[in-house]
Amino acid sequence: DPSAALPGVGEFRGIDGLENALLSRPELFVATLTENLLTFALGRGVEYYDAPAIRKIVRDAEKGGYRFSSLILEVPSDHFLDGAATPP
């Protein structure tokens, strides 16, 4: 049975259904990808205080058509370099 479900998207069937599900809510996929990129870049897991930066990166990626290059350029942004995404 090639059916499954994704949170925020719902149920789908097969690879074509997965593609359509991901394309229907690209911001969910991009947010997850951003979290994984940040985990690698920061050398730690993402935390609740990283959420504003993740949302900003996703918004900026949307302006760039969700291109991978727009994510790569945003991850080492000043927000993380200036220590703004540190625990309160």
C-alpha positions in Angstrom: 0.0 0.0 0.0 1.8 3.1 -1.2 -0.3 5.6 0.8 1.0 7.8 3.6 0.3 11.1 5.3 2.3 14.3 6.0 1.5 16.7 8.9 0.0 19.9 7.5 -0.6 18.3 4.1 -2.7 15.2 4.6 -2.8 11.9 3.0 -1.3 11.0 -0.4 -0.8 7.9 -2.5 2.4 7.0 -4.4 5.3 9.0 -5.5 3.1 11.4 -7.6 1.0 12.0 -4.6 4.1 12.8 -2.5 5.3 15.2 -5.2 1.9 17.0 -5.3 1.7 17.1 -1.5 5.1 18.7 -1.2 4.3 21.2 -4.0 1.0 22.1 -2.3 2.9 23.4 0.8 6.5 24.2 -0.2 7.0 26.2 2.9 6.8 23.1 5.1 9.4 21.3 3.1 11.7 24.4 3.0 11.3 24.9 6.8 12.4 21.3 7.4 15.3 21.6 5.0 16.3 24.9 6.6 16.3 23.2 10.1 18.6 20.5 8.7 21.0 22.9 7.1 21.2 25.0 10.3 21.9 21.9 12.3 24.8 21.2 10.1 26.0 24.8 9.9 25.7 25.5 13.6 27.0 22.2 14.8 24.0 21.8 17.1 20.4 21.1 16.9 17.9 23.9 16.3 16.1 25.2 19.3 12.9 27.2 20.0 14.9 30.4 19.9 16.0 29.6 16.3 12.4 29.7 15.1 12.3 33.4 14.1 15.4 33.0 12.0 14.0 29.8 10.4 10.8 31.7 9.5 12.8 34.6 8.1 14.9 32.3 5.9 11.7 30.6 4.6 10.1 33.9 3.8 13.3 35.1 2.0 13.4 31.8 0.2 9.9 32.3 -1.0 10.8 35.6 -2.5 13.6 33.8 -4.4 11.2 31.1 -5.7 12.3 28.6 -3.1 15.6 28.2 -4.8 18.2 26.1 -3.0 20.8 28.9 -3.5 18.6 31.4 -1.6 18.7 29.0 1.4 22.4 28.5 1.2 22.9 32.3 1.2 20.6 32.9 4.2 22.0 30.2 6.5 25.2 32.0 7.3 23.3 35.2 7.7 24.2 37.9 10.3 21.4 36.7 12.6 23.5 33.7 13.5 26.9 35.4 13.3 26.0 38.2 15.7 24.7 35.8 18.3 21.1 36.8 18.1 20.0 33.2 18.0 21.4 32.2 21.3 19.5 31.0 24.4 17.8 33.7 26.4 
